[in-house]
Each structure stands twice: as structure tokens, then as C-alpha cells.
Amino acid sequence: MCERCVVIPNRLGLHARAAAQLVRTANLYTSDVRIERLDGSAAADAKSLLSVLMLAAARGTQLRVRAEGEDAEQAIKHVCEVIAAGFGEE
Amino acid sequence: MSETHKEDYGAIAVSDFRAQAPARLHLQFLAGERGAMTRQITSPRIQKLGLALAGFKHYIHSGRVQLVGQSEIGYLAQLSTDARREAIRNLDLNRIACALITKNLVPPHEMIEEAERSGLPLLQTPLVSSEAITLVSEHLQYALAPREIRHGVLLDVYGLGVLIEGRSGIGKSECALDLIARRGHRLVADDAVEVRRIAHDALLGSAPELLREYMEIRGLGIINVRELFGVSAMSNPKTIDLVVRLERWAETGDVERLGLDEKHVKILGLEVPRVLLPVSSGRSLSTLVETAVRVHLLRARGTDAAQNFVRRHAELLQASEEDDGITVAKGHASRAIKT
């Protein structure tokens, strides 16, 4: 089990299109990928769109990305990169 | 890999025009039949010879059907024999695709002779000019429309023309069979669909004559849909409103997750909405196609579930940022899903 923390940096937060991008990224890997709010109020399967949207993560929300499986480390790295880059937005 | 091959149908031989024209026209050759194979009609618009007979030939278009009605026949009748022949010769009969005499009028024998001499197909119809013009131009519009053959199955699903495409062996015909046999939708064409751009914004799909009513199902061979499932399982030619593309899961690069952006495919220069469906075991394709059509119908009437959902989610995000309160956000989230 690997994990890493990341903060939502972009103005619009983890909105629908951003979530779709995140889910696509997670689906590139075979590992189970989960995302939790650091405050413990919600957790999601990173490969399920509706689940990720349920995180309701606005700008500044702290998230923890966990993964389990063969490519867990790469998966976490990639997913965190996508989030940290603000999904390509400002 | 291209699955289409273009056949630009910009012209039709007069002989084909006569053979394919609506039966109501009762087209008969009066003269010049030998030119019918070589002379080409290239425009669906029709002209009346009219003023050209009086010497004003400026606007004669060579690729159009030239109509000869009561006024032309009457004009010629009051000329002297010599003047009549002169007027007809002046038309430059080699340049005209064909002439059509309406109301079963009898043309002067000079006209028949000249047409025979130059190989100008001279046709006759019992219909009056106005009716003949409508029928002929409608038929030519169809016959001359740009067209191509597409590899796929065209169905009428809930009244919408749905073209199912995908590589051979992906299960297009099986999916279509399920939609026809178990769900009461209707077949237009299997395997090869003739697509015509019949207007600047409409594509009409039909079955090639030979394939009409037939499908090929692997393991069963060639079946006749009308005999097996009745005449209600067959549809007339249908406009193409939606393209559903089936792809193997592994080949599908970018599957739509949100359904916010409508994708299109270009057919004969027109953009047609396209849905990409990944195929894998456990996915009922016919249900997916039906649902895709329902979504499309709803969207066309202004209801877009994806957009509504995304708007609600955006409001939720905004609210949670303003409150900066976790419990509030969580409360919103669970409410958003329930309502």
C-alpha cells in the first residue's frame, strides 16, 4: 500500500471535466486506486466517475491518494501529478 | 483503414433516368433513343425550351432536362415549315441532354426528324408540365445526390435513423438482430448502406436493391428479415440521425465518461452526432444502443442529464468552498445524489 497527499490547486476545484481526467488517468493502471479527503469525510474509488465527484473537493481541499497493486507507485505518481497540475487549468 | 468508398454521382445517363424515373411519368421515346446511353443529365433543375425556340438560346444549360409544353408546340405550329425547322436546328441539339414533351402532345414532324438525326433523346409523358416538373426534379434530386456506400447497419430505432458502424466481426449484425427480433425496431439496410445527401442538411440511407430485407448472421448465414419477423420489421429509407460506433474495449482510446461533449462524424460533408460504444462481454449492446437513442432524443428536446448533473456538482463545489466547512460539503454531496 502506497499513499501520498495532495492539495487541489485550481480555482474550479475537482469539477466534472477534471474528475473525468482523473478517472481516465487512474484507469491506465491495474492497481486499485482510492482517494480520500484528509478530513475523513469522504473516500472514493479513483476509477469511478460518480464516486470521485462525491468527494466534492473544492480548491484547497486536501486529499490522500492510496493505491494497491503491481503498479501502485506509478499510479499514485501519475494521479498526483494530474491533480497538482490543476488539471491543466489555472 | 477507410470503410467507405466514394461514388460521386454527378450525372445520370438519359437511358438510366428513363428506367428509374417514377412509373407515373410513363416516359416514352419518340425519337433519338440511340443518344440515350451517352447523353448525361447533370442537374436536377428543369428548363422550358420556350424562348430558346425563338432564338434566345443564351440560358440553355446542356445538362438539364428541357421541357416542351403547350406553349412551345403552339409556337412551332404557327411557324412556316422552313422557319420551324430552322428554329429547331438553331437549338444546337447536340448540346442538349434530352427533351421532354408533356401532356402527350404531338410534336411537329420536323422536331422528330431533327432529334433522330442528332441523336437527341426526345421523351414524352402524359402528365401536365407542372406535375412533370415536380416529379422529374424530385427524382433527379435523389438520383444525382452525392452518395457513398458505408459499411454498417442502418436501423429505425424509436423513429430515429441509427447507423451502427464498426469493424467486421464486432457484432453489428447481431446487435441489429437483437434490436429487431426482441425489441421491435426496424431494419433499413444490413452490411452496405447507400447514403445520399438529399438536402444541404439531410442524409438518406437505404439498402442497395439486392440486399434489401437480407442480413448475414454468422453461423446462420443469409436470412430474410421480412419473412422471419414480418413486414413491420422492415423500414423504408431513413434519414441518418445518429451514428453508433462499436469498438473493442482495448481499441477504444478515449471513452466518454461524462457525456458532455457531443462527438461527430463527417458523412458526405455533413456532421452527424456519433456515440462510441466499447464492446465487451456482459454489456448488452442493444440496450446500450436504445439508451443512446433515448439520450439523443431527450437532448434534442432540451433535456441534458450530463449538463444538469455537472451544474449541480459545480454549485455544490462552490458552496463548499464558500462555507469552507467539511460537514456542509458532505451534506450537500449526499443530498445531491439522492434528489
Interface residues (C-beta under 8 A of the other chain):
Chain A: L12 G13 L14 H15 A16 R17 A20 V23 R24 R37 D39 S41 A42 L49 L50 L53 M54 L55 A56 A57 A58 R59 G60
Chain B: D254 R257 L258 L260 F309 V310 H313 A314 L316 L317 Q318 S320 E321 D324 I326 T327 A329 K330 H332 A333 I337
